[in-house]
Amino acid sequence: MSRDRQMIGDCPKCGGNDLACAYNHFESNELTIDSWEHKCPDCGFRETTAFRSDEEDAKPEDVDPHICPYCARSRS
């Protein structure tokens, strides 16, 4: 599993400036998972989204699992 974490700015909940955006990528056989998380260490604010290749409800074609759905940064 590869992981990429970057500090991106202010928390929308508490205003602290340590909000982190984390990207995780996992591959095994035919399964691929791309996940994104925004998390604040000060207040515990957290939001996550994951895209799985085996989901029955396919993601819309205009959604790129390599771009954060919260801040639009691309994976490194």
C-alpha positions as CSV (number, residue, x, y, z in Angstrom):
1,M,0.0,0.0,0.0
2,S,1.3,3.4,-0.9
3,R,0.5,6.5,1.2
4,D,0.8,10.2,0.5
5,R,0.0,12.8,3.2
6,Q,0.3,16.5,2.8
7,M,-0.7,19.5,5.1
8,I,-3.2,21.5,3.1
9,G,-4.3,24.4,5.3
10,D,-7.0,25.4,7.7
11,C,-9.6,23.1,9.3
12,P,-13.2,24.0,8.3
13,K,-14.4,23.0,11.8
14,C,-12.0,24.6,14.3
15,G,-9.9,26.9,12.1
16,G,-6.6,25.2,13.1
17,N,-3.9,25.2,10.4
18,D,-2.9,21.6,10.5
19,L,-5.5,20.0,8.2
20,A,-4.0,17.0,6.4
21,C,-5.0,15.4,3.2
22,A,-4.0,11.7,2.9
23,Y,-4.1,9.5,-0.1
24,N,-3.8,5.7,0.1
25,H,-3.5,3.2,-2.8
26,F,-3.9,-0.5,-2.5
27,E,-3.7,-3.2,-5.2
28,S,-4.1,-7.0,-4.9
29,N,-4.9,-9.2,-7.9
30,E,-7.9,-7.6,-9.5
31,L,-8.8,-5.3,-6.6
32,T,-7.8,-1.6,-6.5
33,I,-8.7,0.8,-3.7
34,D,-8.0,4.5,-3.8
35,S,-8.9,6.4,-0.6
36,W,-8.8,10.0,0.5
37,E,-9.0,11.5,4.0
38,H,-9.0,15.0,5.4
39,K,-8.2,15.0,9.1
40,C,-7.5,17.7,11.8
41,P,-5.3,16.6,14.7
42,D,-6.6,19.6,16.8
43,C,-10.4,18.9,16.9
44,G,-10.7,15.4,15.3
45,F,-12.6,16.6,12.2
46,R,-12.4,13.9,9.6
47,E,-14.0,13.1,6.2
48,T,-13.1,10.1,4.0
49,T,-13.9,8.7,0.6
50,A,-12.8,5.4,-1.0
51,F,-13.1,4.2,-4.6
52,R,-13.0,0.4,-5.0
53,S,-12.7,-1.4,-8.4
54,D,-15.1,-4.1,-7.3
55,E,-18.0,-1.8,-6.3
56,E,-21.3,-2.7,-7.9
57,D,-22.3,0.9,-8.2
58,A,-19.7,2.2,-10.5
59,K,-18.3,5.7,-9.9
60,P,-19.5,8.3,-12.4
61,E,-17.2,8.7,-15.4
62,D,-16.3,12.3,-14.5
63,V,-14.9,11.2,-11.1
64,D,-11.1,10.5,-11.0
65,P,-10.1,8.4,-8.0
66,H,-6.6,9.9,-8.3
67,I,-7.9,13.4,-7.4
68,C,-9.1,14.3,-3.9
69,P,-12.8,14.9,-3.8
70,Y,-12.4,17.5,-1.0
71,C,-9.5,19.7,-2.2
72,A,-8.8,18.6,-5.8
73,R,-5.1,17.8,-5.3
74,S,-3.7,15.0,-7.4
75,R,-1.9,12.0,-5.9
76,S,1.9,12.3,-6.0
